Amino acid sequence: VVELCGGASSSRTLTSLGLAYNGVSSAAACEALGQLMRSCSTLAEVRLSGNSIDREGAKQLGAAIQESRVLTVDIEDMGFDHSTIDEFLDHGSAETQELEVMRLSSNPIGDIGLAAISECLSIGLVQLSLASCGLTAKSRDPLRNLVSLSPNLKSLDLSSNDLGPTGCSEMIVWIAQSEPDNFSLESLELANCSLGDEGFTAFVPVLGVLTYLGLRGNRITSAGLEAVMNSQQMIQLRCLDLSRNSIGEQGVHALTERFQQEHKRCLWNAKQLTSSIDQVILTENPIPSGLAASTQAYLKIHNPLLNVVWPEAAPPAPRPPGPGEEN
């Protein structure tokens, strides 16, 4: 790594450096990486995920990012805890205005680490990934701070954290009460976060400002989807991912009824702002194939703008062998 970085430092064409899962750990390697980031003005992406860098190495990398033109950093699955991420941010990476994408997933930073991130994040950051980082419902305030102090943040991945029904509550309240010019968040991934119906319905006040909401695997039932559809608040989503939940016939009926009404309202007055969802993903839900087929036929006629991705139909049972046929 030291030799590679030394040779690449003078490059005028290098844009991406991929060293993921390469056993990078020494102080010399981190120093060489830092020097490369500082000296190569064309380098825009650095992928270091899966290496084991200690606190001293984190300091060096954080300082180098501040003095570089790097736009994207992948540092997933590196064993960074709250103290390591604090060193990384304190020594420069929080000061840069160049950095746009940071992927920190699969690091055990916990709620304490998120608090440090929320207060020190680069103001220019557009995309942040914090999947599988050991976050809990105690991250309510840090998540609010994260969104309120990051005016350019458009995409946030919090999947596979045990946030529960209330983990996002403070963030939702802040977004709902803020003017659109004060934040940029439009894509929120929350797969496998133990939200349940209560956590899903809590998002009703912000469904008019988000464009993507990922809620895969959150134990959401028909009752939760029905409550959201019956809320009568504005919904303006491009995609709502409800795959791998427990939504059945009651939820499907609530969905189609709500947007049938919206479609009729739009036909009556084309200038009236109505709710819409471009795509709803319902794969891996207990929805009978017959219900899916009949609802799809209905939507094709009465609401062609709503695209629903249904569960795959179960394969037909094998035909028993007839007389004289072998098993």
N, C-alpha and C positions, 0 to 999 in steps of 0.2 A: 504493500500500500504506500509506503514511504517513497519507493522508487517511482511508482505510477504517478503519484501526486506531483513529485518533483519534475517529471517529464511533461506532465500535462499543464503545469502552471503557466507556461508560455504560449499555450494554444490560443489561437484566435478564432477557432471554430467550434470548440467544445461547448455544447449546450446542456448535456445531461450526464450525470455521473451515477452509475448504479453499483453499489457495493453491499447490497442487502445480503445478510446471512453469510458473511465472509470471515467471521472470526476477528473482526477489527476490535481491538481493546487497548492497545498500548498508548502511552502518553505521546510517544513519537509519531504514531499513526494519526492521532488526533491533531497534533501540531501541524503535520504535513497537510492534512485535510483543510485545516484552517487557512494555511498559507495558500493552498490552491483556490479556495473560495475568494480570498482577498485579491489574488493576482489575475485570475481569469475572468475578464469582464464579460465574456459571453456565456458563462455558466449560469443557467437558470433553474436547474433541477438537481437536487442531491437526494439520493435514496440510500439510507443507512439502516433501514429496519433489520431487526434480528441480530444486531451486533451487541456486544456487552461493553458499554462505555461507562466509566465511573464518574464521580462528581467532578473531578479535575478535568476529565475529557469533556464533560458537558459544559464546563466554564469556557473552554477553548472554542468549542463549536458555537456557543452562544455569542461570544465576542466576534467570531469570524463572520457570522451571519449579518451582524450589524454593519460590518465594513464591506459587505459584498453586494452583488446585484442578484443574488439568488431569490427566485420567486416561489419555489416549491421545495419543501423539506419533508421527507418521509423518515420518521424516527419511531416507527411502531415496534412493539415487542422487543424493547431494549432493556427492560427491567427498571425503567425510570420510576422512582417513587416520588413522594411529595418534596423531599429535600433535593433530589437530583433535578427535578423540573424547576425548582426554585433557583438553583444555581444557573441552569441553562437560561432562564429568563432574566435574571438579575445581571448577567454579564453580557448583555447586549442585544439578544434576540428580541426583547420587548421594545427596544428603541428604534428598530428598523422600520421604515415605512415602505420598503420594497417588498417584503414577504407577503405573499397572497394566499398560499396554501400550506397548512401544517397538518400532518397526519400523525397523531399521537396514540392511536388505538392500541389496545392490548398492553398498556403499561399500567402498573398498579399505583396510580397517582392518588386515587381516593378523593374524598370530599375536600381534604385539606389541600391537595394539589390543585384541584379545580379552583379553589378560592384564590390561590396564587396566580393561576392562569387568567382568571376573570379580571384581576386588577392590573395585570402587566402585559396583556396581549397587544401585539402590534396593531396599530390603528388601521393599517392598510389591509389586514387579513380579510379574505373573502370566503375561504372555506376552511373548516376545522373539523377534524375527525377525532372523537373521543370514545369510540366503541370499546366495550369490555375494559373499562378503566376503574372498576370498583366503586362507581358512584352510587349513592343512595338518596333517599328522600331528604337527607340533611343538606343536599346540594341546592335546595330551593333558592336561597339567597344568592349563592355564587352564580347560578344559571341566570338569574335576573340581572346581576351585575355584568355578566359576560355579554349578554345581548345589548344592554343599555350603554355599555362602554365601548362597543365595537360597531360603530355606525355603518361600516362597509361589509359586515359579515352577512353573506347571503345563504350559505349552506352549513348546517350543523348536524353532525352524526353522533347521536348519543345511544345507539343501539347496544343491546346486551348489557345494560346497567340496571340494577335493581332500584329504579326510581319510584316505583309504586304509583298509586293514584294521585299523590300530592307532590311528587318531585318537581313537576314543571309549573306548579300553581302560581308562584310569584312571577315567573317569566311571562306567563299568560296574562296575568293582571297588568303587568307593565306594558306589554305590547298593546293590549286592548285599550289602554288609557292614553297611549302616545300618538302623536301625529305621525303619519306615514314617513315624513321626511326625517324623522329621528332614528330610524332603523332601516335595515335592508333585508332582514331575514325573510326568506321565502321558501326554503326547503329544509324540512326537519325530519330526520330519520330516527324513529324510536322503536324499532323492532325489538321484541323480547325484553321489554322493560317493566313487565308486571303491572301495566296500567289498569286493566280491567275496564268494566263499563264506566265506573266513576271517573277514571282518568281520561277516557275517550270523551265523555260529555263535557269535561272541563275545557276542552279545546274549542267548544262552540263559539266563544267570543272572537276567536282569531281565524276562523275558517274563511273569512272574507279577505284576509291579507296574505295568507300562505298560498303557494301554488302547488306544493307537494307535501303530503303528510304520510309518513310510512309507519304503520301500526301493525306490522306483521307479528303474529305470535304473542298477542297480549291478553288472551283469554276474554276477548270481547264477544258478547252474545247478541242475539237479535234485539234484546231489550235495550242495549246500549245504542245500536244503530237506529232503532226506532226513536229513542229519546233525542238523538241528534237531528234526525230528519223532521221531527215534530217541533223543534225549537223555533222554527220560522225566522231564524237569523240568517244573514247573508252568507252564502257559501260561494267562493270563487276559486275552486281548486282545479288544477290540470290533472292531478292524479291523487287518488286516495287508495293506499294499499292496505287492505284489510285481510290479506291472505293468512292462512293458518290460524284462524280464530274459530269461534263456535257459533257462527251466524247461520240461521236456517230460514225457513219459509217466512216467518213473521218479519224478519229483517229485510228480506228481499221485497216483500210487499210494501213496507214502509219506504224503501228507497225508490221504487218505481212510482208510487203514488205521489211522493213529494215532487219528483222532477217531471211527472206528467202535468201537475199543476203549474210548475214553472214554465214548461213548454207552451201551455195554453196561454198563459199570461203574456209571454213573449209574442205569440201570434196576434193577440188582441192589440198590443201596443209595442211595436218593434223598438221604440226608443226607451222603453222602461227598463231599468237595470234589474235583472233577475238573477237568481242563484243558478250556478251551473257547476258540474263536474265533468271534465272531459272523459276521464277513465276511472273506473272503480275496479280494483283487483280483488276477486273473491275466491281465488283458488285455495284448495285445501280447507274448505269449509263444508259442513254437513248439509249440502244443498242437493236434493235429489236431481238426477239428470233430467227427469221429465219437467220439473219446475224450471230448471235452467233453460231448457229448450223452448218451453211455452212463453217464458218471460222475454227471452231474446226475440222471439217472433213478434211479440207485442211491442217491444221497444223499437223494432225495425220500422213499424208503422207509426206509432204514436210519439216516439221520442228518439229519432235517429241520431241525434247528436250525443247521446249518452252511450259510451262504450264500456260494457261490462265484460271482464275476463272471468269466465266461469270455471269451476272445478272440472277436471277431465272426467269424462264419463267412465265408469268402471267397465272393464272388458266383459263381454258376455260370457256367461257360464258355459263350460265345454259341453257339447252335446253328448249324452250318454250313447255308448255304442249300440247299434242296432243288432238284430238277429244275424248271427254269422260273422259279425265284425269283431276284430280283436280289440282288447282294451289298450 
